[in-house]
Amino acid sequence: MIKTPYLLFLGDAPDQLAAKVGQGIKDWRPDNAVGQFRMEGCKADLGLTDMSLLDAKAAGAKTLVIGVANRGGVVSGAWKKVLVTALEEGFDLASGLHGLLTDEPDLVAVAAACGRDLHDVRVPSVQYPIASGVRRRGKRCLAVGTDCSVGKMYTALAMDHEMQARGMNVTFRPTGQTGILITGDGVPLDAVVADFMAGSVEWLTPENTDDHWDLIEGQGSLFHASYSGVTMALIHGGQPDALILCHEPTRTHMRGLPDYTPPSLEALRDMVLPIARFVNPAAKVVGISINTQHMSDGDARAYIAATESRMGLPTTDPFRYGSAKLVDALAAI
């Protein structure tokens, strides 16, 4: 178990989106977030108190969590001094990066000498099966996006919060490092060997009662040249009954791909439905989630209203305005 509360390490994050792991923890488990540690040049800010290691220790923090998801997921050499000092000051370290803390000899040596723990949440702990494609009872909802990092996890977590409040039978199913750090469980999907990815999603979303909803954390995008594979595995392994389309309208290009323009919501709908219906003929798109964080309230409301009218589907920013519309759509199935 990863000890809480956390000091969220943002390192030298180049922008706010690079700190999405820390942002997710701060937004959904605020009681676990004592403060943030930012290095010189860091361009991300979670709105938490900036703390030194000693200040955070005095405030009760037990684990320094790497709250940055950099491209390639590497443990940066520029961070090492802070990470080593944190171990020496009595912190455990936790990370969801592809590059493992336990593959860094200096960190392993200092952790052993200081009696501290290194937690790599992106290491699969289960021998997952190959997907069978067999239909199973229970209902499943998957958020899919026009791009990476457009709010798929936030959509599922906001819907989970609303459904829990209504007394509905629901489970949020994390598939990435941030979701796992928020809930303490899940499948690190992009670290699973390709042949077993869809099977791991089947394992994560087992047969359940007819009234139970699994809200599956989405990953990647079918249109993303780098990360489409994880999205396909989620669709085939999850066999979703309901799909939520997620979009961030202010982007001029795909995340990390400056030569690629994000697709339209119509293109996403038309791409995802045939793939989903191959494994679940009853699959349908039930709503749209718009990430309006970079828009004014007036522009956001106007964009949502226009999208809802154009697409004929309930549309909202579930983090900004609540997810009631999307939950109503699930309740109607």
C-alpha positions as CSV (number, residue, x, y, z in Angstrom):
1,M,0.0,0.0,0.0
2,I,1.2,3.5,-0.8
3,K,1.2,5.6,2.3
4,T,-0.8,8.8,2.3
5,P,-0.9,11.8,2.3
6,Y,1.3,12.8,-0.6
7,L,3.6,15.6,-1.6
8,L,3.0,16.0,-5.3
9,F,6.3,16.4,-7.3
10,L,5.9,18.4,-10.4
11,G,9.6,18.6,-11.2
12,D,10.3,20.8,-14.3
13,A,7.0,20.1,-16.0
14,P,6.9,22.2,-19.3
15,D,3.1,22.9,-19.1
16,Q,0.0,22.3,-17.1
17,L,-1.0,19.2,-19.0
18,A,2.3,17.5,-18.3
19,A,1.2,17.6,-14.6
20,K,-2.0,15.7,-15.2
21,V,-1.2,12.9,-12.7
22,G,-0.8,15.4,-9.9
23,Q,-3.8,17.4,-11.1
24,G,-6.0,14.3,-11.0
25,I,-4.9,13.4,-7.5
26,K,-5.5,17.0,-6.3
27,D,-8.9,17.2,-7.9
28,W,-10.2,13.8,-6.9
29,R,-8.4,13.0,-3.7
30,P,-7.7,16.4,-2.2
31,D,-7.3,15.0,1.3
32,N,-4.3,13.1,0.1
33,A,-2.5,16.1,-1.4
34,V,-0.5,18.0,1.3
35,G,1.3,20.3,-1.2
36,Q,3.4,20.5,-4.3
37,F,7.1,20.5,-5.0
38,R,8.2,22.5,-8.1
39,M,11.7,22.8,-9.4
40,E,13.0,25.9,-11.0
41,G,11.5,26.4,-14.5
42,C,8.4,24.4,-13.7
43,K,5.4,25.8,-15.7
44,A,2.7,23.8,-14.0
45,D,0.8,24.8,-10.9
46,L,-1.8,22.8,-9.1
47,G,-2.9,25.6,-6.8
48,L,-1.5,23.8,-3.8
49,T,1.0,25.2,-1.3
50,D,4.6,25.1,-2.6
51,M,6.5,23.1,0.0
52,S,10.1,22.1,0.7
53,L,10.6,18.5,1.7
54,L,11.0,19.5,5.3
55,D,7.8,21.5,5.3
56,A,5.9,18.6,3.7
57,K,7.3,16.2,6.3
58,A,6.2,18.5,9.1
59,A,2.7,18.7,7.5
60,G,2.5,14.9,7.6
61,A,3.3,13.9,4.0
62,K,4.6,10.3,3.8
63,T,5.1,9.7,0.0
64,L,6.6,11.9,-2.7
65,V,4.4,11.1,-5.8
66,I,5.8,12.0,-9.2
67,G,2.9,13.9,-10.6
68,V,4.3,14.4,-14.0
69,A,3.6,12.4,-17.1
70,N,6.4,13.3,-19.5
71,R,6.7,12.1,-23.1
72,G,8.2,8.6,-23.0
73,G,7.6,8.4,-19.2
74,V,11.2,8.6,-18.1
75,V,12.7,9.3,-14.7
76,S,14.5,12.5,-15.5
77,G,18.1,12.9,-14.4
78,A,17.3,16.5,-13.5
79,W,15.0,15.1,-10.8
80,K,17.4,12.8,-9.1
81,K,18.8,15.1,-6.5
82,V,15.3,15.8,-5.2
83,L,14.3,12.1,-5.3
84,V,17.4,11.0,-3.5
85,T,17.0,13.7,-0.8
86,A,13.3,12.8,-0.3
87,L,14.3,9.2,0.4
88,E,17.0,10.4,2.9
89,E,14.4,12.7,4.6
90,G,12.1,9.7,5.1
91,F,9.7,9.8,2.2
92,D,8.7,6.8,0.1
93,L,8.5,7.4,-3.6
94,A,5.6,6.5,-6.0
95,S,5.5,6.8,-9.7
96,G,3.3,5.9,-12.7
97,L,6.0,6.5,-15.3
98,H,7.1,3.9,-17.9
99,G,10.6,4.2,-16.6
100,L,10.6,2.4,-13.2
101,L,12.0,3.7,-10.0
102,T,13.2,0.2,-9.3
103,D,15.3,0.3,-12.5
104,E,17.3,3.3,-11.1
105,P,20.3,1.8,-9.2
106,D,21.0,5.0,-7.2
107,L,17.4,5.2,-6.0
108,V,17.3,1.5,-5.2
109,A,20.5,1.8,-3.2
110,V,19.4,4.9,-1.2
111,A,15.9,3.4,-0.6
112,A,17.5,0.2,0.8
113,A,19.9,2.2,3.0
114,C,17.1,4.4,4.4
115,G,14.5,1.7,4.7
116,R,12.1,3.4,2.3
117,D,9.8,1.9,-0.4
118,L,9.7,2.5,-4.1
119,H,6.2,2.1,-5.7
120,D,5.9,1.7,-9.5
121,V,2.2,1.6,-10.2
122,R,2.7,0.9,-13.9
123,V,4.0,-2.6,-13.2
124,P,1.3,-5.2,-13.9
125,S,0.8,-7.4,-10.8
126,V,-1.5,-10.0,-12.5
127,Q,-0.9,-12.5,-15.3
128,Y,-3.7,-11.4,-17.5
129,P,-5.5,-13.8,-19.9
130,I,-5.8,-13.4,-23.7
131,A,-9.3,-11.9,-24.4
132,S,-12.0,-14.4,-25.1
133,G,-14.6,-12.0,-26.5
134,V,-17.3,-13.9,-24.6
135,R,-20.2,-11.6,-23.6
136,R,-20.7,-11.2,-19.8
137,R,-23.5,-9.8,-17.7
138,G,-23.5,-6.3,-16.3
139,K,-23.2,-2.9,-18.1
140,R,-20.1,-1.0,-19.1
141,C,-19.5,2.5,-20.2
142,L,-16.3,3.7,-21.9
143,A,-15.2,7.2,-22.6
144,V,-13.4,7.6,-25.9
145,G,-11.6,10.8,-27.1
146,T,-10.7,12.7,-30.2
147,D,-7.2,13.0,-28.7
148,C,-5.2,12.0,-25.7
149,S,-5.7,13.9,-22.4
150,V,-9.0,15.4,-23.3
151,G,-10.9,14.5,-20.1
152,K,-11.8,10.8,-20.4
153,M,-10.8,9.9,-16.8
154,Y,-12.4,13.1,-15.4
155,T,-15.6,12.2,-17.3
156,A,-15.7,8.7,-15.7
157,L,-14.8,10.0,-12.2
158,A,-17.5,12.7,-12.4
159,M,-20.1,10.2,-13.5
160,D,-19.0,7.8,-10.8
161,H,-19.5,10.6,-8.2
162,E,-23.0,11.4,-9.5
163,M,-24.0,7.8,-9.7
164,Q,-22.7,7.1,-6.2
165,A,-24.8,10.0,-5.0
166,R,-27.9,8.6,-6.6
167,G,-27.3,5.2,-5.0
168,M,-26.6,3.5,-8.3
169,N,-24.6,0.3,-8.5
170,V,-21.3,1.5,-10.1
171,T,-17.6,0.9,-10.1
172,F,-14.9,3.2,-11.6
173,R,-12.3,1.0,-13.3
174,P,-8.9,2.7,-13.6
175,T,-6.6,1.8,-16.6
176,G,-3.8,4.3,-16.1
177,Q,-1.4,5.5,-13.6
178,T,-3.4,8.5,-12.4
179,G,-6.6,6.5,-11.8
180,I,-4.6,3.8,-10.0
181,L,-3.0,6.4,-7.7
182,I,-6.4,7.9,-7.0
183,T,-8.2,4.6,-6.2
184,G,-5.3,2.3,-5.3
185,D,-6.3,-0.4,-7.8
186,G,-6.7,-1.0,-11.6
187,V,-4.8,-2.2,-14.7
188,P,-1.8,-0.2,-16.0
189,L,-3.0,-0.9,-19.5
190,D,-0.2,0.7,-21.5
191,A,2.3,-1.5,-19.6
192,V,0.6,-4.7,-20.5
193,V,2.1,-6.9,-23.3
194,A,0.0,-6.2,-26.4
195,D,-1.5,-9.7,-26.8
196,F,-3.0,-9.4,-23.3
197,M,-4.3,-5.9,-23.2
198,A,-7.9,-6.7,-24.2
199,G,-7.8,-9.7,-21.8
200,S,-6.7,-7.4,-19.0
201,V,-9.8,-5.2,-19.6
202,E,-12.0,-8.3,-19.6
203,W,-10.4,-9.2,-16.2
204,L,-10.9,-5.7,-14.9
205,T,-14.6,-5.6,-15.9
206,P,-15.9,-9.1,-14.9
207,E,-19.4,-10.4,-15.1
208,N,-21.7,-8.6,-12.7
209,T,-25.3,-8.1,-11.8
210,D,-27.6,-6.7,-14.5
211,D,-27.9,-3.3,-12.8
212,H,-24.2,-2.8,-12.2
213,W,-22.2,-0.2,-14.3
214,D,-18.5,-0.4,-14.8
215,L,-17.2,3.1,-15.8
216,I,-14.0,2.3,-17.7
217,E,-11.2,4.9,-17.7
218,G,-10.4,5.7,-21.4
219,Q,-6.9,5.9,-22.8
220,G,-5.4,7.3,-26.0
221,S,-7.5,7.8,-29.1
222,L,-8.3,5.8,-32.1
223,F,-7.0,8.7,-34.2
224,H,-3.7,9.1,-32.3
225,A,-0.7,7.7,-34.3
226,S,1.1,6.9,-31.1
227,Y,-1.5,5.6,-28.7
228,S,-4.4,4.1,-30.7
229,G,-3.6,0.5,-29.6
230,V,-4.7,1.0,-26.0
231,T,-8.0,2.5,-27.2
232,M,-8.7,-0.5,-29.4
233,A,-8.0,-2.9,-26.5
234,L,-10.4,-1.0,-24.2
235,I,-13.2,-1.2,-26.8
236,H,-12.7,-4.9,-27.5
237,G,-12.0,-6.0,-24.0
238,G,-14.6,-3.7,-22.4
239,Q,-17.4,-4.5,-24.8
240,P,-19.1,-1.2,-23.8
241,D,-22.9,-0.8,-23.8
242,A,-22.5,2.9,-23.7
243,L,-19.9,5.3,-25.2
244,I,-19.2,8.9,-24.2
245,L,-17.4,11.0,-26.8
246,C,-14.8,13.3,-25.3
247,H,-13.3,16.4,-27.0
248,E,-11.2,19.5,-26.2
249,P,-12.2,22.1,-28.7
250,T,-9.3,24.6,-28.4
251,R,-6.5,22.3,-29.6
252,T,-4.9,23.1,-33.0
253,H,-3.1,19.7,-33.2
254,M,-3.1,16.3,-31.6
255,R,-1.2,16.0,-28.3
256,G,2.5,15.6,-29.2
257,L,1.8,15.4,-32.9
258,P,2.0,18.9,-34.5
259,D,1.3,17.6,-38.0
260,Y,-2.0,16.0,-37.1
261,T,-5.3,17.9,-36.7
262,P,-7.8,16.6,-34.1
263,P,-10.8,14.8,-35.8
264,S,-14.4,16.0,-35.4
265,L,-16.8,14.4,-33.0
266,E,-18.7,13.1,-36.0
267,A,-15.6,11.3,-37.2
268,L,-15.0,9.8,-33.8
269,R,-18.6,8.6,-33.6
270,D,-18.5,7.1,-37.0
271,M,-15.1,5.4,-36.3
272,V,-15.9,4.0,-32.8
273,L,-19.4,2.6,-33.3
274,P,-18.6,-0.1,-35.9
275,I,-15.6,-1.3,-33.8
276,A,-17.7,-1.4,-30.6
277,R,-20.6,-3.1,-32.2
278,F,-18.3,-5.9,-33.5
279,V,-18.0,-7.1,-29.9
280,N,-21.3,-5.7,-28.6
281,P,-24.0,-5.2,-31.2
282,A,-26.0,-3.1,-28.7
283,A,-23.3,-0.5,-28.2
284,K,-24.4,3.1,-28.6
285,V,-23.1,6.6,-28.2
286,V,-25.1,8.1,-25.4
287,G,-23.5,11.5,-24.7
288,I,-20.7,14.0,-25.2
289,S,-18.1,15.4,-22.7
290,I,-16.5,18.7,-23.6
291,N,-13.3,19.8,-21.8
292,T,-13.8,23.5,-21.6
293,Q,-11.0,24.4,-19.2
294,H,-9.5,26.9,-21.6
295,M,-12.8,28.6,-22.5
296,S,-14.7,31.3,-20.7
297,D,-18.0,30.4,-19.1
298,G,-20.0,32.1,-21.9
299,D,-18.0,30.4,-24.7
300,A,-18.1,27.1,-22.9
301,R,-21.9,27.1,-22.6
302,A,-22.4,28.3,-26.1
303,Y,-20.1,25.6,-27.5
304,I,-21.9,22.9,-25.4
305,A,-25.3,24.0,-26.6
306,A,-24.2,24.1,-30.2
307,T,-22.7,20.7,-30.0
308,E,-25.7,19.2,-28.3
309,S,-28.0,20.6,-31.0
310,R,-25.7,19.5,-33.9
311,M,-25.0,16.0,-32.5
312,G,-28.4,15.3,-31.0
313,L,-26.8,13.9,-27.8
314,P,-26.7,15.2,-24.2
315,T,-23.6,17.3,-23.9
316,T,-21.8,18.9,-20.9
317,D,-18.5,19.6,-19.3
318,P,-19.0,17.1,-16.4
319,F,-16.2,18.5,-14.3
320,R,-17.3,22.1,-14.7
321,Y,-21.1,21.8,-14.9
322,G,-21.8,18.3,-13.5
323,S,-22.4,15.0,-15.1
324,A,-26.2,14.6,-14.5
325,K,-27.0,14.7,-18.2
326,L,-24.6,11.8,-18.9
327,V,-25.8,9.8,-16.0
328,D,-29.4,10.3,-17.0
329,A,-28.5,8.8,-20.4
330,L,-27.0,5.7,-18.7
331,A,-30.0,5.3,-16.5
332,A,-32.2,5.2,-19.5
333,I,-30.5,2.1,-21.0
